[in-house]
Amino acid sequence: MLTLGERIRSIRKITNLTQAEFAAELRISRPHLNKVENNKENPSGTLVRLISVLFQIDEDWIKSGCK
């Protein structure tokens, strides 16, 4: 099963965005996104919700990998 960071990375890759572009869409810094993708920092609930809404991805899947 993918980690939370790996799931967020997979969303970014599916949308064909660089880390800089994805971070800009989310209004966060690229270094913060890098840490999230590499499981060095946990995203806030607000950030997970924003990813869910912007990219039309199930929020529960982002959080837990389950639908």
Beta strands, then each sheet from edge to edge (+ up, - down):
end
